[in-house]
Amino acid sequence: MGTTVKDFHAEWCGPCKQQDPIIEDLEEKHPDVEFEKVDVDDNPEEAQKYGVRSVPTIVVEKDGEIVEKFIGLTQANEIEAAIA
């Protein structure tokens, strides 16, 4: 299954727009990791499943298990540590 990074965001969310380039850089550095953007307005059931109450929220999963959950604007080094 490997590692998945889910980026829960919303169109109206300012910090989410700041999070985007950080996630894009990580995507380039880690081609072995699956990155998913989840719009909480379009996918409320997915957000609820992961207990997402505010955006941005980054969820890092390894083999289907949540290993880390970041709430709010998160820097690349924190996400990278969770991926490693």
C-alpha positions in Angstrom: 0.0 0.0 0.0 2.7 2.4 0.9 2.5 6.0 2.1 -0.3 8.4 1.3 -0.5 12.1 2.2 -4.1 13.5 2.2 -4.4 17.3 2.0 -7.8 18.3 3.3 -8.5 21.8 2.0 -11.2 24.3 0.9 -11.4 26.9 -1.8 -12.2 29.7 0.7 -9.3 28.8 3.0 -6.4 31.3 2.9 -3.8 29.1 4.8 -4.7 26.2 2.4 -3.4 28.3 -0.5 -0.1 28.8 1.4 0.0 25.0 2.0 -0.3 24.2 -1.7 3.3 25.1 -2.8 4.7 23.1 0.2 2.7 20.0 -0.8 3.7 20.5 -4.5 7.4 20.6 -3.6 7.0 17.4 -1.5 5.3 15.7 -4.4 8.3 16.4 -6.6 10.8 15.2 -3.9 8.8 12.0 -3.1 7.5 10.3 -6.3 7.0 7.1 -4.3 4.4 8.8 -2.0 0.8 9.2 -3.1 -0.6 12.7 -2.6 -4.3 13.3 -2.5 -6.1 16.7 -2.3 -9.5 16.4 -0.6 -11.9 19.4 -0.8 -13.9 19.2 2.4 -16.9 21.0 0.8 -17.0 18.4 -2.0 -16.2 15.4 0.2 -17.7 16.0 3.7 -17.9 12.2 4.4 -14.2 11.8 3.8 -13.4 14.7 6.1 -15.7 13.2 8.8 -14.1 9.8 8.4 -10.7 11.4 9.2 -12.1 13.6 12.0 -11.1 16.8 10.1 -12.6 19.8 11.8 -10.5 22.6 10.3 -8.5 23.2 7.2 -5.8 22.7 6.1 -5.4 19.3 7.7 -2.7 17.0 6.4 -3.1 13.3 7.2 -0.1 10.9 6.6 -1.0 7.2 6.3 1.3 4.2 6.0 -0.3 1.0 4.8 -3.8 2.3 5.7 -2.8 3.4 9.2 -2.7 7.1 10.2 0.8 7.9 11.4 0.5 11.6 11.7 -2.2 14.4 11.5 -1.2 18.0 11.1 -3.9 20.7 11.7 -3.2 24.2 10.3 -0.4 25.4 8.0 2.3 22.8 8.2 5.9 23.2 7.1 7.6 20.7 4.7 10.1 19.4 7.3 7.3 18.3 9.6 5.5 16.4 6.8 8.8 15.0 5.6 9.6 13.6 9.1 6.2 11.8 9.1 6.8 10.4 5.6 10.3 9.1 6.4 
